[in-house]
């Protein structure tokens, strides 16, 4: 409930940091003994939310526009969009009936059902990651190298949703080097465009953690 409760606070108060439940004048007496709430750091002045704020802000917008049902159903909509993206990606590499079967089995997976029901970041991360892969595949299929930059941006945005999205950088660098060595027609490689879109999005994610969730960033670096 950390994301959803923070989203409700953001929608109602219009701010990310959370005041302590006492007047500022009582800081010297109460702050030292306060342990904080799960998902929040007891920082000077106000509490700082852990993790990235992008997902929280989208939840807050859903709540502001559609009420509590919008907040609760946000991940369900994301889960359905992900299944469409997954099927579109899979059908480019395997026969459509097998892609449909794979999508159906994925949709019935208990973990997928759980992610579609809970306000957690994994579902949105899936959507951006596989959406980027789909855009990359389409770009290579139709010969539009410019789409690789969009794909890189979408994949890089996972770092703005979850801090472990930063792990895509070393994986893609290794994949890029391997493909550089194996690709016979270098002029068709999508990697320069992919990295041109990836690195700015990832850098934005790093800056987000550094300045908006500094305790979380410091604890993991």
FIKOLZA-1660 file (N, C-alpha, C; in steps of 0.1 Angstrom, whole numbers, plus 5000, padded with zeros to 4 digits):
% residues 221
   i   px   py   pz ch aa at
   1 5008 4988 5000  A  X  N
   1 5000 5000 5000  A  X CA
   1 5008 5013 5000  A  X  C
   2 5021 5012 5000  A  X  N
   2 5030 5024 5000  A  X CA
   2 5027 5033 4988  A  X  C
   3 5027 5027 4976  A  X  N
   3 5026 5035 4964  A  X CA
   3 5012 5041 4964  A  X  C
   4 5002 5033 4967  A  X  N
   4 4988 5039 4966  A  X CA
   4 4985 5049 4977  A  X  C
   5 4990 5047 4989  A  X  N
   5 4988 5057 4999  A  X CA
   5 4996 5070 4996  A  X  C
   6 5008 5069 4991  A  X  N
   6 5015 5081 4987  A  X CA
   6 5008 5088 4975  A  X  C
   7 5003 5080 4966  A  X  N
   7 4996 5086 4954  A  X CA
   7 4983 5094 4959  A  X  C
   8 4976 5089 4969  A  X  N
   8 4965 5096 4975  A  X CA
   8 4970 5109 4981  A  X  C
   9 4981 5108 4988  A  X  N
   9 4986 5120 4994  A  X CA
   9 4990 5131 4984  A  X  C
  10 4997 5126 4973  A  X  N
  10 5001 5135 4963  A  X CA
  10 4989 5142 4956  A  X  C
  11 4979 5134 4953  A  X  N
  11 4967 5139 4946  A  X CA
  11 4960 5150 4955  A  X  C
  12 4960 5147 4968  A  X  N
  12 4953 5156 4977  A  X CA
  12 4961 5168 4981  A  X  C
  13 4974 5166 4983  A  X  N
  13 4982 5177 4988  A  X CA
  13 4991 5184 4978  A  X  C
  14 4993 5177 4967  A  X  N
  14 5001 5183 4956  A  X CA
  14 5016 5184 4959  A  X  C
  15 5021 5175 4967  A  X  N
  15 5035 5175 4971  A  X CA
  15 5040 5160 4972  A  X  C
  16 5053 5158 4971  A  X  N
  16 5059 5145 4972  A  X CA
  16 5064 5142 4987  A  X  C
  17 5070 5151 4993  A  X  N
  17 5074 5149 5007  A  X CA
  17 5063 5150 5016  A  X  C
  18 5064 5142 5027  A  X  N
  18 5053 5140 5037  A  X CA
  18 5056 5147 5050  A  X  C
  19 5049 5156 5055  A  X  N
  19 5052 5162 5068  A  X CA
  19 5051 5152 5079  A  X  C
  20 5058 5154 5090  A  X  N
  20 5057 5146 5102  A  X CA
  20 5044 5149 5109  A  X  C
  21 5039 5139 5116  A  X  N
  21 5026 5141 5123  A  X CA
  21 5027 5149 5136  A  X  C
  22 5035 5159 5136  A  X  N
  22 5036 5168 5147  A  X CA
  22 5040 5182 5142  A  X  C
  23 5038 5192 5150  A  X  N
  23 5043 5206 5146  A  X CA
  23 5058 5206 5145  A  X  C
  24 5063 5215 5136  A  X  N
  24 5078 5215 5134  A  X CA
  24 5085 5219 5147  A  X  C
  25 5078 5226 5156  A  X  N
  25 5084 5230 5168  A  X CA
  25 5087 5218 5177  A  X  C
  26 5081 5207 5175  A  X  N
  26 5083 5195 5183  A  X CA
  26 5094 5186 5177  A  X  C
  27 5100 5190 5166  A  X  N
  27 5111 5182 5160  A  X CA
  27 5122 5178 5170  A  X  C
  28 5126 5187 5178  A  X  N
  28 5138 5185 5186  A  X CA
  28 5134 5174 5197  A  X  C
  29 5121 5173 5200  A  X  N
  29 5117 5163 5210  A  X CA
  29 5114 5149 5204  A  X  C
  30 5106 5150 5193  A  X  N
  30 5101 5137 5187  A  X CA
  30 5108 5131 5176  A  X  C
  31 5116 5139 5168  A  X  N
  31 5122 5134 5156  A  X CA
  31 5132 5123 5159  A  X  C
  32 5140 5124 5170  A  X  N
  32 5150 5114 5173  A  X CA
  32 5144 5100 5175  A  X  C
  33 5132 5100 5181  A  X  N
  33 5127 5087 5184  A  X CA
  33 5118 5081 5173  A  X  C
  34 5115 5089 5163  A  X  N
  34 5105 5085 5152  A  X CA
  34 5112 5075 5143  A  X  C
  35 5106 5063 5141  A  X  N
  35 5112 5053 5132  A  X CA
  35 5108 5054 5118  A  X  C
  36 5098 5062 5115  A  X  N
  36 5093 5063 5101  A  X CA
  36 5083 5052 5098  A  X  C
  37 5078 5053 5085  A  X  N
  37 5068 5044 5080  A  X CA
  37 5075 5035 5069  A  X  C
  38 5070 5023 5066  A  X  N
  38 5075 5015 5055  A  X CA
  38 5075 5023 5042  A  X  C
  39 5086 5023 5035  A  X  N
  39 5086 5030 5022  A  X CA
  39 5090 5045 5023  A  X  C
  40 5092 5050 5035  A  X  N
  40 5095 5064 5037  A  X CA
  40 5108 5065 5046  A  X  C
  41 5116 5075 5043  A  X  N
  41 5128 5078 5051  A  X CA
  41 5125 5090 5060  A  X  C
  42 5130 5089 5073  A  X  N
  42 5128 5100 5082  A  X CA
  42 5139 5110 5080  A  X  C
  43 5137 5118 5070  A  X  N
  43 5147 5128 5066  A  X CA
  43 5144 5141 5074  A  X  C
  44 5155 5150 5075  A  X  N
  44 5152 5163 5082  A  X CA
  44 5141 5171 5075  A  X  C
  45 5132 5176 5084  A  X  N
  45 5122 5185 5079  A  X CA
  45 5109 5177 5076  A  X  C
  46 5110 5168 5066  A  X  N
  46 5098 5160 5061  A  X CA
  46 5103 5146 5057  A  X  C
  47 5093 5137 5056  A  X  N
  47 5097 5124 5052  A  X CA
  47 5098 5123 5037  A  X  C
  48 5108 5115 5033  A  X  N
  48 5111 5113 5018  A  X CA
  48 5107 5099 5014  A  X  C
  49 5099 5099 5003  A  X  N
  49 5094 5086 4999  A  X CA
  49 5105 5078 4992  A  X  C
  50 5105 5065 4994  A  X  N
  50 5115 5056 4988  A  X CA
  50 5111 5054 4974  A  X  C
  51 5121 5050 4966  A  X  N
  51 5119 5046 4952  A  X CA
  51 5115 5058 4943  A  X  C
  52 5113 5055 4930  A  X  N
  52 5110 5065 4920  A  X CA
  52 5096 5070 4922  A  X  C
  53 5093 5083 4918  A  X  N
  53 5080 5089 4920  A  X CA
  53 5072 5088 4907  A  X  C
  54 5077 5084 4896  A  X  N
  54 5069 5084 4883  A  X CA
  54 5057 5075 4885  A  X  C
  55 5058 5063 4890  A  X  N
  55 5047 5054 4891  A  X CA
  55 5037 5060 4901  A  X  C
  56 5041 5066 4912  A  X  N
  56 5032 5072 4922  A  X CA
  56 5025 5083 4915  A  X  C
  57 5031 5091 4907  A  X  N
  57 5025 5103 4901  A  X CA
  57 5014 5098 4891  A  X  C
  58 5016 5088 4884  A  X  N
  58 5006 5082 4874  A  X CA
  58 4994 5077 4882  A  X  C
  59 4997 5071 4893  A  X  N
  59 4986 5066 4902  A  X CA
  59 4978 5078 4907  A  X  C
  60 4985 5088 4911  A  X  N
  60 4978 5100 4916  A  X CA
  60 4970 5107 4905  A  X  C
  61 4975 5107 4893  A  X  N
  61 4967 5112 4882  A  X CA
  61 4954 5104 4879  A  X  C
  62 4956 5091 4880  A  X  N
  62 4944 5082 4878  A  X CA
  62 4934 5084 4889  A  X  C
  63 4939 5086 4901  A  X  N
  63 4929 5089 4912  A  X CA
  63 4923 5103 4911  A  X  C
  64 4931 5113 4907  A  X  N
  64 4925 5126 4905  A  X CA
  64 4915 5127 4894  A  X  C
  65 4917 5119 4883  A  X  N
  65 4907 5119 4872  A  X CA
  65 4896 5109 4873  A  X  C
  66 4898 5098 4880  A  X  N
  66 4888 5087 4880  A  X CA
  66 4884 5083 4894  A  X  C
  67 4889 5089 4904  A  X  N
  67 4886 5085 4917  A  X CA
  67 4893 5072 4922  A  X  C
  68 4889 5066 4933  A  X  N
  68 4895 5055 4938  A  X CA
  68 4895 5043 4929  A  X  C
  69 4885 5041 4921  A  X  N
  69 4884 5030 4911  A  X CA
  69 4895 5032 4901  A  X  C
  70 4898 5044 4897  A  X  N
  70 4909 5047 4887  A  X CA
  70 4922 5042 4893  A  X  C
  71 4925 5045 4905  A  X  N
  71 4937 5041 4911  A  X CA
  71 4938 5026 4912  A  X  C
  72 4928 5020 4917  A  X  N
  72 4928 5005 4919  A  X CA
  72 4929 4998 4905  A  X  C
  73 4923 5003 4895  A  X  N
  73 4923 4996 4882  A  X CA
  73 4934 5000 4873  A  X  C
  74 4943 5009 4877  A  X  N
  74 4954 5013 4869  A  X CA
  74 4963 5001 4864  A  X  C
  75 4966 4993 4874  A  X  N
  75 4975 4982 4871  A  X CA
  75 4968 4971 4862  A  X  C
  76 4955 4970 4863  A  X  N
  76 4947 4961 4855  A  X CA
  76 4948 4965 4840  A  X  C
  77 4946 4978 4838  A  X  N
  77 4948 4984 4824  A  X CA
  77 4962 4982 4819  A  X  C
  78 4972 4984 4827  A  X  N
  78 4986 4982 4823  A  X CA
  78 4988 4967 4820  A  X  C
  79 4983 4958 4828  A  X  N
  79 4984 4944 4825  A  X CA
  79 4978 4940 4812  A  X  C
  80 4967 4945 4809  A  X  N
  80 4960 4942 4796  A  X CA
  80 4969 4947 4784  A  X  C
  81 4974 4960 4785  A  X  N
  81 4982 4965 4775  A  X CA
  81 4995 4957 4773  A  X  C
  82 5000 4952 4784  A  X  N
  82 5012 4944 4783  A  X CA
  82 5010 4931 4776  A  X  C
  83 4998 4925 4778  A  X  N
  83 4995 4913 4771  A  X CA
  83 4994 4915 4756  A  X  C
  84 4988 4927 4752  A  X  N
  84 4988 4930 4738  A  X CA
  84 5002 4932 4732  A  X  C
  85 5010 4939 4739  A  X  N
  85 5024 4941 4735  A  X CA
  85 5031 4928 4734  A  X  C
  86 5030 4919 4744  A  X  N
  86 5037 4906 4744  A  X CA
  86 5032 4898 4732  A  X  C
  87 5019 4897 4729  A  X  N
  87 5015 4889 4718  A  X CA
  87 5020 4895 4705  A  X  C
  88 5020 4908 4703  A  X  N
  88 5025 4915 4691  A  X CA
  88 5040 4911 4689  A  X  C
  89 5048 4911 4700  A  X  N
  89 5062 4908 4699  A  X CA
  89 5064 4893 4696  A  X  C
  90 5057 4885 4703  A  X  N
  90 5059 4870 4701  A  X CA
  90 5055 4866 4687  A  X  C
  91 5044 4872 4682  A  X  N
  91 5039 4867 4669  A  X CA
  91 5048 4871 4657  A  X  C
  92 5059 4879 4660  A  X  N
  92 5068 4882 4650  A  X CA
  92 5079 4871 4649  A  X  C
  93 5080 4862 4658  A  X  N
  93 5090 4852 4659  A  X CA
  93 5085 4838 4659  A  X  C
  94 5073 4836 4662  A  X  N
  94 5067 4823 4662  A  X CA
  94 5053 4824 4656  A  X  C
  95 5048 4812 4651  A  X  N
  95 5034 4813 4645  A  X CA
  95 5024 4819 4655  A  X  C
  96 5014 4826 4649  A  X  N
  96 5005 4833 4657  A  X CA
  96 4997 4825 4667  A  X  C
  97 4993 4812 4663  A  X  N
  97 4986 4804 4672  A  X CA
  97 4994 4801 4685  A  X  C
  98 5007 4799 4682  A  X  N
  98 5016 4796 4694  A  X CA
  98 5018 4809 4702  A  X  C
  99 5019 4820 4696  A  X  N
  99 5020 4833 4703  A  X CA
  99 5007 4836 4711  A  X  C
 100 4996 4832 4706  A  X  N
 100 4983 4834 4713  A  X CA
 100 4983 4825 4725  A  X  C
 101 4987 4812 4723  A  X  N
 101 4988 4803 4734  A  X CA
 101 4997 4808 4745  A  X  C
 102 5009 4813 4741  A  X  N
 102 5019 4818 4751  A  X CA
 102 5013 4829 4759  A  X  C
 103 5006 4838 4752  A  X  N
 103 5000 4850 4758  A  X CA
 103 4989 4846 4768  A  X  C
 104 4981 4836 4764  A  X  N
 104 4971 4831 4773  A  X CA
 104 4977 4824 4786  A  X  C
 105 4987 4816 4784  A  X  N
 105 4994 4810 4795  A  X CA
 105 5000 4821 4804  A  X  C
 106 5005 4831 4798  A  X  N
 106 5011 4842 4806  A  X CA
 106 5000 4850 4814  A  X  C
 107 4989 4852 4807  A  X  N
 107 4978 4859 4814  A  X CA
 107 4972 4852 4826  A  X  C
 108 4973 4838 4825  A  X  N
 108 4968 4830 4836  A  X CA
 108 4978 4827 4847  A  X  C
 109 4990 4831 4845  A  X  N
 109 5001 4829 4854  A  X CA
 109 4997 4836 4868  A  X  C
 110 4998 4829 4879  A  X  N
 110 4995 4836 4892  A  X CA
 110 5002 4849 4895  A  X  C
 111 5015 4849 4891  A  X  N
 111 5023 4861 4893  A  X CA
 111 5017 4873 4885  A  X  C
 112 5013 4870 4872  A  X  N
 112 5008 4880 4864  A  X CA
 112 4994 4885 4869  A  X  C
 113 4986 4876 4874  A  X  N
 113 4973 4880 4880  A  X CA
 113 4975 4888 4892  A  X  C
 114 4985 4885 4900  A  X  N
 114 4988 4893 4912  A  X CA
 114 4993 4907 4908  A  X  C
 115 5001 4908 4898  A  X  N
 115 5006 4922 4894  A  X CA
 115 4995 4930 4888  A  X  C
 116 4985 4924 4882  A  X  N
 116 4974 4931 4876  A  X CA
 116 4964 4936 4887  A  X  C
 117 4965 4931 4899  A  X  N
 117 4956 4934 4910  A  X CA
 117 4962 4944 4920  A  X  C
 118 4975 4945 4920  A  X  N
 118 4982 4952 4931  A  X CA
 118 4988 4965 4925  A  X  C
 119 4989 4975 4933  A  X  N
 119 4995 4988 4929  A  X CA
 119 5010 4986 4931  A  X  C
 120 5017 4979 4923  A  X  N
 120 5031 4977 4923  A  X CA
 120 5037 4981 4909  A  X  C
 121 5050 4983 4909  A  X  N
 121 5057 4989 4897  A  X CA
 121 5061 4978 4887  A  X  C
 122 5060 4966 4890  A  X  N
 122 5065 4955 4881  A  X CA
 122 5057 4955 4868  A  X  C
 123 5044 4957 4869  A  X  N
 123 5036 4956 4857  A  X CA
 123 5039 4968 4847  A  X  C
 124 5041 4980 4852  A  X  N
 124 5044 4991 4843  A  X CA
 124 5058 4989 4837  A  X  C
 125 5067 4983 4845  A  X  N
 125 5081 4981 4840  A  X CA
 125 5080 4971 4829  A  X  C
 126 5072 4960 4830  A  X  N
 126 5070 4951 4819  A  X CA
 126 5066 4957 4807  A  X  C
 127 5056 4966 4808  A  X  N
 127 5050 4973 4797  A  X CA
 127 5060 4981 4789  A  X  C
 128 5068 4989 4796  A  X  N
 128 5078 4997 4789  A  X CA
 128 5090 4989 4784  A  X  C
 129 5094 4978 4791  A  X  N
 129 5105 4970 4786  A  X CA
 129 5101 4962 4773  A  X  C
 130 5090 4955 4774  A  X  N
 130 5085 4948 4762  A  X CA
 130 5080 4957 4751  A  X  C
 131 5074 4968 4755  A  X  N
 131 5071 4978 4745  A  X CA
 131 5083 4983 4737  A  X  C
 132 5094 4985 4744  A  X  N
 132 5106 4990 4737  A  X CA
 132 5111 4979 4728  A  X  C
 133 5111 4966 4733  A  X  N
 133 5115 4955 4724  A  X CA
 133 5106 4954 4712  A  X  C
 134 5093 4956 4714  A  X  N
 134 5084 4955 4702  A  X CA
 134 5087 4966 4692  A  X  C
 135 5089 4978 4697  A  X  N
 135 5093 4990 4688  A  X CA
 135 5106 4987 4680  A  X  C
 136 5115 4981 4688  A  X  N
 136 5128 4978 4682  A  X CA
 136 5126 4967 4671  A  X  C
 137 5118 4957 4673  A  X  N
 137 5116 4946 4664  A  X CA
 137 5109 4952 4651  A  X  C
 138 5099 4960 4653  A  X  N
 138 5092 4966 4642  A  X CA
 138 5101 4975 4634  A  X  C
 139 5109 4983 4640  A  X  N
 139 5119 4991 4633  A  X CA
 139 5128 4983 4625  A  X  C
 140 5133 4972 4630  A  X  N
 140 5142 4964 4622  A  X CA
 140 5135 4957 4611  A  X  C
 141 5122 4953 4613  A  X  N
 141 5114 4946 4603  A  X CA
 141 5111 4955 4591  A  X  C
 142 5108 4968 4594  A  X  N
 142 5104 4976 4582  A  X CA
 142 5115 4985 4578  A  X  C
 143 5127 4984 4584  A  X  N
 143 5138 4992 4580  A  X CA
 143 5138 5006 4585  A  X  C
 144 5131 5009 4596  A  X  N
 144 5131 5023 4601  A  X CA
 144 5141 5023 4613  A  X  C
 145 5153 5027 4610  A  X  N
 145 5163 5028 4620  A  X CA
 145 5160 5038 4631  A  X  C
 146 5152 5048 4628  A  X  N
 146 5148 5059 4638  A  X CA
 146 5140 5053 4649  A  X  C
 147 5133 5042 4647  A  X  N
 147 5125 5036 4658  A  X CA
 147 5133 5030 4669  A  X  C
 148 5146 5027 4665  A  X  N
 148 5155 5021 4676  A  X CA
 148 5157 5032 4687  A  X  C
 149 5157 5045 4684  A  X  N
 149 5159 5055 4694  A  X CA
 149 5147 5055 4703  A  X  C
 150 5135 5054 4697  A  X  N
 150 5123 5054 4706  A  X CA
 150 5123 5041 4714  A  X  C
 151 5127 5030 4709  A  X  N
 151 5128 5018 4717  A  X CA
 151 5138 5019 4728  A  X  C
 152 5149 5026 4726  A  X  N
 152 5159 5028 4737  A  X CA
 152 5153 5037 4748  A  X  C
 153 5145 5047 4744  A  X  N
 153 5139 5056 4754  A  X CA
 153 5129 5049 4762  A  X  C
 154 5121 5040 4756  A  X  N
 154 5111 5033 4763  A  X CA
 154 5117 5023 4773  A  X  C
 155 5128 5016 4768  A  X  N
 155 5135 5007 4777  A  X CA
 155 5142 5014 4789  A  X  C
 156 5148 5026 4785  A  X  N
 156 5154 5034 4795  A  X CA
 156 5145 5039 4806  A  X  C
 157 5132 5041 4802  A  X  N
 157 5123 5046 4812  A  X CA
 157 5120 5037 4823  A  X  C
 158 5124 5024 4821  A  X  N
 158 5122 5015 4832  A  X CA
 158 5130 5019 4845  A  X  C
 159 5141 5026 4842  A  X  N
 159 5149 5031 4853  A  X CA
 159 5142 5042 4861  A  X  C
 160 5132 5049 4854  A  X  N
 160 5124 5059 4861  A  X CA
 160 5113 5053 4869  A  X  C
 161 5110 5040 4867  A  X  N
 161 5099 5033 4874  A  X CA
 161 5105 5025 4885  A  X  C
 162 5116 5018 4883  A  X  N
 162 5122 5010 4893  A  X CA
 162 5137 5012 4892  A  X  C
 163 5144 5013 4903  A  X  N
 163 5158 5015 4903  A  X CA
 163 5166 5004 4897  A  X  C
 164 5161 4991 4898  A  X  N
 164 5168 4980 4891  A  X CA
 164 5166 4980 4876  A  X  C
 165 5158 4990 4871  A  X  N
 165 5158 4992 4856  A  X CA
 165 5172 4996 4851  A  X  C
 166 5181 5001 4860  A  X  N
 166 5194 5005 4856  A  X CA
 166 5202 4993 4851  A  X  C
 167 5198 4981 4855  A  X  N
 167 5205 4969 4851  A  X CA
 167 5204 4966 4836  A  X  C
 168 5194 4972 4830  A  X  N
 168 5193 4970 4815  A  X CA
 168 5205 4975 4808  A  X  C
 169 5212 4985 4814  A  X  N
 169 5224 4992 4807  A  X CA
 169 5235 4982 4805  A  X  C
 170 5240 4975 4815  A  X  N
 170 5251 4966 4812  A  X CA
 170 5247 4954 4803  A  X  C
 171 5234 4949 4805  A  X  N
 171 5230 4938 4797  A  X CA
 171 5229 4942 4782  A  X  C
 172 5224 4954 4779  A  X  N
 172 5223 4959 4765  A  X CA
 172 5237 4962 4760  A  X  C
 173 5246 4967 4768  A  X  N
 173 5260 4970 4763  A  X CA
 173 5267 4957 4759  A  X  C
 174 5265 4946 4767  A  X  N
 174 5271 4933 4763  A  X CA
 174 5264 4928 4751  A  X  C
 175 5251 4929 4750  A  X  N
 175 5244 4925 4738  A  X CA
 175 5249 4933 4725  A  X  C
 176 5251 4946 4727  A  X  N
 176 5255 4954 4716  A  X CA
 176 5269 4950 4711  A  X  C
 177 5278 4948 4720  A  X  N
 177 5291 4944 4717  A  X CA
 177 5291 4930 4709  A  X  C
 178 5283 4921 4715  A  X  N
 178 5282 4908 4708  A  X CA
 178 5277 4909 4694  A  X  C
 179 5266 4917 4692  A  X  N
 179 5260 4918 4679  A  X CA
 179 5269 4926 4670  A  X  C
 180 5277 4935 4675  A  X  N
 180 5287 4942 4667  A  X CA
 180 5297 4933 4661  A  X  C
 181 5301 4922 4669  A  X  N
 181 5311 4913 4664  A  X CA
 181 5304 4903 4654  A  X  C
 182 5291 4900 4655  A  X  N
 182 5285 4890 4648  A  X CA
 182 5277 4895 4636  A  X  C
 183 5273 4908 4636  A  X  N
 183 5264 4913 4626  A  X CA
 183 5272 4915 4613  A  X  C
 184 5267 4909 4602  A  X  N
 184 5274 4910 4590  A  X CA
 184 5272 4923 4582  A  X  C
 185 5261 4929 4584  A  X  N
 185 5258 4942 4577  A  X CA
 185 5257 4953 4587  A  X  C
 186 5269 4959 4590  A  X  N
 186 5270 4968 4601  A  X CA
 186 5261 4980 4599  A  X  C
 187 5258 4984 4587  A  X  N
 187 5249 4996 4585  A  X CA
 187 5235 4994 4589  A  X  C
 188 5231 4981 4592  A  X  N
 188 5217 4979 4596  A  X CA
 188 5216 4977 4611  A  X  C
 189 5227 4977 4618  A  X  N
 189 5226 4975 4632  A  X CA
 189 5218 4986 4639  A  X  C
 190 5209 4982 4649  A  X  N
 190 5201 4992 4656  A  X CA
 190 5207 4998 4668  A  X  C
 191 5219 4993 4672  A  X  N
 191 5225 4997 4685  A  X CA
 191 5228 5012 4687  A  X  C
 192 5234 5019 4677  A  X  N
 192 5237 5033 4679  A  X CA
 192 5224 5041 4683  A  X  C
 193 5213 5038 4675  A  X  N
 193 5201 5045 4678  A  X CA
 193 5195 5041 4691  A  X  C
 194 5196 5028 4694  A  X  N
 194 5190 5023 4707  A  X CA
 194 5197 5030 4719  A  X  C
 195 5210 5031 4719  A  X  N
 195 5218 5037 4730  A  X CA
 195 5216 5052 4730  A  X  C
 196 5213 5058 4719  A  X  N
 196 5211 5073 4718  A  X CA
 196 5198 5076 4726  A  X  C
 197 5188 5067 4725  A  X  N
 197 5176 5069 4733  A  X CA
 197 5177 5064 4747  A  X  C
 198 5185 5053 4749  A  X  N
 198 5185 5047 4762  A  X CA
 198 5193 5056 4772  A  X  C
 199 5204 5061 4769  A  X  N
 199 5213 5068 4779  A  X CA
 199 5206 5080 4785  A  X  C
 200 5200 5089 4777  A  X  N
 200 5193 5101 4783  A  X CA
 200 5182 5097 4793  A  X  C
 201 5174 5087 4789  A  X  N
 201 5163 5082 4798  A  X CA
 201 5169 5077 4811  A  X  C
 202 5180 5069 4810  A  X  N
 202 5186 5063 4822  A  X CA
 202 5192 5074 4830  A  X  C
 203 5199 5084 4824  A  X  N
 203 5205 5095 4831  A  X CA
 203 5194 5103 4839  A  X  C
 204 5182 5104 4833  A  X  N
 204 5171 5111 4839  A  X CA
 204 5167 5103 4852  A  X  C
 205 5167 5090 4850  A  X  N
 205 5164 5082 4862  A  X CA
 205 5174 5083 4873  A  X  C
 206 5186 5083 4870  A  X  N
 206 5197 5085 4880  A  X CA
 206 5195 5099 4887  A  X  C
 207 5193 5109 4880  A  X  N
 207 5191 5122 4885  A  X CA
 207 5178 5123 4894  A  X  C
 208 5168 5115 4890  A  X  N
 208 5156 5115 4898  A  X CA
 208 5159 5109 4912  A  X  C
 209 5166 5098 4912  A  X  N
 209 5170 5092 4925  A  X CA
 209 5179 5100 4933  A  X  C
 210 5189 5106 4926  A  X  N
 210 5199 5114 4933  A  X CA
 210 5193 5126 4941  A  X  C
 211 5183 5133 4934  A  X  N
 211 5178 5145 4940  A  X CA
 211 5164 5144 4946  A  X  C
 212 5156 5135 4942  A  X  N
 212 5143 5134 4948  A  X CA
 212 5141 5122 4958  A  X  C
 213 5151 5113 4958  A  X  N
 213 5150 5102 4968  A  X CA
 213 5165 5099 4972  A  X  C
 214 5171 5109 4977  A  X  N
 214 5186 5108 4980  A  X CA
 214 5189 5096 4990  A  X  C
 215 5181 5094 5000  A  X  N
 215 5185 5083 5009  A  X CA
 215 5184 5070 5003  A  X  C
 216 5175 5068 4994  A  X  N
 216 5174 5055 4987  A  X CA
 216 5185 5053 4977  A  X  C
 217 5189 5064 4970  A  X  N
 217 5200 5064 4961  A  X CA
 217 5213 5061 4969  A  X  C
 218 5215 5068 4980  A  X  N
 218 5227 5066 4988  A  X CA
 218 5228 5052 4994  A  X  C
 219 5217 5046 4998  A  X  N
 219 5217 5033 5004  A  X CA
 219 5221 5022 4994  A  X  C
 220 5218 5025 4981  A  X  N
 220 5221 5014 4971  A  X CA
 220 5233 5017 4963  A  X  C
 221 5240 5028 4966  A  X  N
 221 5253 5031 4959  A  X CA
 221 5264 5033 4969  A  X  C
% end
